[in-house]
Amino acid sequence: MKAMDTYKEVKEFKFPNMTVNVFIPDITEEERNQRMKKIEKAAVRLLMSLKG
């Protein structure tokens, strides 16, 4: 089971039919870099699947 993140900031955006909450995690720079690498790899896979 993964540990729950703690958040340093929560941003709230209100629109006519909805409210969006964006949670910004309180993580180390190393953890942020690891997460960004995962996002980049996922984006590459997505774009490659669309190229088809």
Secondary structure, 3 states (H helix, E strand, C coil): CCCCCCEEEEEEEEECCEEEEEEEECCCHHHHHHHHHHHHHHHHHHHHHHHC
